[in-house]
Amino acid sequence: MTSKKSLLIVLLVLNAVVLLGQLWPEGAPPFARVVNILTLILDIVIIVQLLRVRQ
């Protein structure tokens, strides 16, 4: 498995956790804030990398 594919799988899992926390806030784990921030940062990194590759 390539590193890009691994990173995308990690982002999919993190995004699923974030979405679940939005749909069911009472069930969110205590570390949900950290997961939300980490997901946002990783999403920004991926978007910047995708924009760089296209140029």
Secondary structure as GFF3:
##gff-version 3
##sequence-region A 1 55
A	DSSP	alpha_helix	3	23	.	.	.	ID=ss1
A	DSSP	three_ten_helix	25	27	.	.	.	ID=ss2
A	DSSP	alpha_helix	32	54	.	.	.	ID=ss3
###
